[in-house]
Structure formats: structure tokens, C-alpha cells
Amino acid sequence: MRAIVQRVKEASVKVDNEIIGEINQGFLVFVAVNVDDELKDIDYIKNKVMNLRIFEDEEGKMNKSIMDIEGEFLVVSQFTLYGDARKGNRPSFINSAKHEKANEYYELFVEKLKNDSNLKVETGKFAADMEISLINDGPVTIQLDSSKLY
């Protein structure tokens, strides 16, 4: 499982020109499921996202987590995080999980994040054409991979 975490001052997602999710200070999290992912990969990414210390403390150092600041989450599925463009110019998505598994794992991730964080969690719409708006704070963007490739 992969996630791109962006620290934001605010973010929203639209489907068919209607806002379906929006947050204030917190994380915009793009999530992709790998064909080989297991349930433990969901927990790994969820724990990393909840405990990333990328918010500033009183001394201006990145030392606080989203839990510490009681921030908010906007979680959006994005299978293209597994796009492989090493060969040619058209990315291959063979490492992205198929629709059924990807949706199941995405929903489980969101459910676990809601239950374990007790923070506001908004979402996009799985497999929809979405428009994402955000004010990136920093900017701070972190890549996470449950296979620990980076």
C-alpha cells in the first residue's frame, strides 16, 4: 500500500461539481493498493499516517503528529501511485490492485483511521473523476510505502 501525505491548511474534493469532502488543517492522504497487499499493509500505513510528526511544535520543529494537533483527514483513492513509467512513456498500472480489492482495502483503511484516530475523516469517491483543491502547508509532502521501498 502506498500513501502520499500532504500537510494542508485546508483541502476539498469535488465530484460532478459538488464538494463531497472538505477539511481544515490536517492531512490530504492519497492512497493506492498494491496487487500483493495484505491486511497488515493497511495497519502499517494507518499507523504511519496517524503518527507522522510533521507539524511544528512551539520551537518551530516538526515534532507534532496530527493526533497532537487534533487535525483532520481527507483520504482519496489514487491507483496511479503505482504507475510505472520506467519503460516507455505510457505508465503501466499492473501493480495496482483490481477494483474490488482496491475498494475493499481503501474502505478498510478509512474505517480504521476513523475508529483509531477519533478525528474527522472525510473522503473522496472511489473510482470517480475527482477535483482536488488544497492549500499545501509548507509545502510538506511525505511518501509512504508498506513494502518500505522508500
GUPAVEX-287388 format. One record per residue (C-alpha): residue in one letter; x, y, z negated. Coordinates in steps of 0.001 Angstrom, whole numbers, plus 500000, padded with zeros to 6 digits. Example, Ala and Ser with C-alpha at 12.3 -4.5 7.8 and 13.67 -1.06 7.14 Angstrom:
2
+------+--------+--------+--------+
| type |      u |      v |      w |
+------+--------+--------+--------+
|    a | 512300 | 495500 | 492200 |
|    s | 513670 | 498940 | 492860 |
+------+--------+--------+--------+
//
This chain:
150
+------+--------+--------+--------+
| type |      u |      v |      w |
+------+--------+--------+--------+
|    m | 500000 | 500000 | 500000 |
|    r | 501201 | 503470 | 500795 |
|    a | 500229 | 506849 | 499484 |
|    i | 501203 | 510384 | 500319 |
|    v | 500602 | 512605 | 497302 |
|    q | 500355 | 516347 | 497781 |
|    r | 500208 | 518671 | 494806 |
|    v | 497439 | 521137 | 495618 |
|    k | 495799 | 524223 | 494214 |
|    e | 492618 | 523121 | 495994 |
|    a | 491565 | 520706 | 498726 |
|    s | 488430 | 519605 | 500538 |
|    v | 487295 | 517105 | 503138 |
|    k | 484562 | 517616 | 505745 |
|    v | 482667 | 515087 | 507836 |
|    d | 480358 | 516414 | 510558 |
|    n | 480944 | 519987 | 509321 |
|    e | 479731 | 519122 | 505813 |
|    i | 482009 | 519176 | 502767 |
|    i | 481795 | 515727 | 501185 |
|    g | 484592 | 516120 | 498629 |
|    e | 486495 | 519011 | 497091 |
|    i | 488824 | 519607 | 494178 |
|    n | 490706 | 522339 | 492409 |
|    q | 494228 | 521843 | 491015 |
|    g | 495437 | 518281 | 491343 |
|    f | 496411 | 515746 | 493988 |
|    l | 495336 | 515162 | 497540 |
|    v | 496158 | 511472 | 497997 |
|    f | 496253 | 509839 | 501429 |
|    v | 496088 | 506036 | 501081 |
|    a | 496804 | 503203 | 503534 |
|    v | 496511 | 499458 | 503044 |
|    n | 499052 | 497016 | 504468 |
|    v | 498105 | 493666 | 506010 |
|    d | 500124 | 491903 | 503288 |
|    d | 498869 | 493905 | 500295 |
|    e | 497628 | 492098 | 497225 |
|    l | 495574 | 493409 | 494308 |
|    k | 498763 | 494195 | 492352 |
|    d | 499658 | 496774 | 495023 |
|    i | 496553 | 498778 | 494134 |
|    d | 497599 | 498932 | 490469 |
|    y | 501166 | 499875 | 491363 |
|    i | 500074 | 502876 | 493460 |
|    k | 497346 | 503893 | 490982 |
|    n | 499820 | 503893 | 488072 |
|    k | 502401 | 505851 | 490052 |
|    v | 499842 | 508465 | 491117 |
|    m | 498498 | 508886 | 487589 |
|    n | 501956 | 509182 | 486024 |
|    l | 503940 | 511186 | 488613 |
|    r | 505480 | 514084 | 486735 |
|    i | 505387 | 516786 | 489385 |
|    f | 503531 | 519580 | 487594 |
|    e | 505581 | 522263 | 485870 |
|    d | 505965 | 522456 | 482125 |
|    e | 506424 | 525651 | 480107 |
|    e | 510071 | 525853 | 481251 |
|    g | 509206 | 525579 | 484936 |
|    k | 510467 | 521988 | 485282 |
|    m | 508459 | 519245 | 486966 |
|    n | 507717 | 517380 | 483781 |
|    k | 503930 | 517019 | 483548 |
|    s | 501613 | 514468 | 485117 |
|    i | 498133 | 515031 | 486477 |
|    m | 496913 | 513382 | 483274 |
|    d | 498753 | 516002 | 481200 |
|    i | 497146 | 518907 | 483040 |
|    e | 493747 | 517204 | 483445 |
|    g | 493816 | 517785 | 487183 |
|    e | 491585 | 516393 | 489899 |
|    f | 491995 | 513840 | 492706 |
|    l | 490858 | 513910 | 496324 |
|    v | 491505 | 510462 | 497835 |
|    v | 491390 | 509984 | 501607 |
|    s | 491959 | 506759 | 503547 |
|    q | 494553 | 507118 | 506302 |
|    f | 495598 | 503935 | 508124 |
|    t | 498091 | 505919 | 510221 |
|    l | 500538 | 505924 | 507284 |
|    y | 501592 | 502517 | 508629 |
|    g | 502100 | 503844 | 512156 |
|    d | 505397 | 502543 | 513535 |
|    a | 506871 | 504696 | 516322 |
|    r | 510390 | 503239 | 516321 |
|    k | 509769 | 501614 | 519700 |
|    g | 508391 | 503896 | 522393 |
|    n | 506210 | 506934 | 521828 |
|    r | 502870 | 505311 | 521047 |
|    p | 502708 | 504196 | 517411 |
|    s | 501846 | 500609 | 516579 |
|    f | 499448 | 500001 | 513707 |
|    i | 499900 | 496248 | 513340 |
|    n | 500966 | 496680 | 509707 |
|    s | 497709 | 498442 | 508796 |
|    a | 495126 | 496153 | 507227 |
|    k | 491990 | 495394 | 509211 |
|    h | 488827 | 497371 | 508470 |
|    e | 487226 | 495011 | 505933 |
|    k | 490305 | 494551 | 503742 |
|    a | 491356 | 498189 | 504042 |
|    n | 487925 | 499414 | 502952 |
|    e | 487749 | 496937 | 500066 |
|    y | 491197 | 497917 | 498740 |
|    y | 490528 | 501634 | 499246 |
|    e | 487277 | 501366 | 497264 |
|    l | 489018 | 499365 | 494522 |
|    f | 491776 | 501972 | 494317 |
|    v | 489228 | 504777 | 493929 |
|    e | 487234 | 502818 | 491322 |
|    k | 490342 | 502011 | 489255 |
|    l | 491534 | 505618 | 489468 |
|    k | 488158 | 506853 | 488205 |
|    n | 487991 | 504314 | 485383 |
|    d | 491598 | 504582 | 484214 |
|    s | 492134 | 508335 | 484520 |
|    n | 488753 | 509664 | 483389 |
|    l | 489465 | 512617 | 485678 |
|    k | 487392 | 513967 | 488559 |
|    v | 487918 | 511815 | 491669 |
|    e | 486445 | 512910 | 494990 |
|    t | 486837 | 511004 | 498263 |
|    g | 486707 | 511239 | 501983 |
|    k | 484626 | 508800 | 504039 |
|    f | 486311 | 505576 | 505081 |
|    a | 486864 | 505310 | 508869 |
|    a | 485233 | 508678 | 509551 |
|    d | 486668 | 511542 | 511568 |
|    m | 487529 | 513954 | 508759 |
|    e | 488786 | 517515 | 508496 |
|    i | 491064 | 518101 | 505513 |
|    s | 491738 | 521567 | 504124 |
|    l | 494227 | 522249 | 501384 |
|    i | 496411 | 524776 | 499686 |
|    n | 499604 | 522894 | 499022 |
|    d | 501211 | 523909 | 495736 |
|    g | 504966 | 524199 | 496041 |
|    p | 504853 | 522564 | 498518 |
|    v | 505312 | 519258 | 496717 |
|    t | 504717 | 516076 | 498703 |
|    i | 505717 | 512612 | 497450 |
|    q | 505713 | 509327 | 499371 |
|    l | 504839 | 506130 | 497506 |
|    d | 505078 | 502561 | 498782 |
|    s | 504182 | 499469 | 496743 |
|    s | 506825 | 497492 | 498685 |
|    k | 509298 | 500030 | 497306 |
|    l | 510663 | 500843 | 500748 |
|    y | 511163 | 504417 | 499543 |
+------+--------+--------+--------+
//
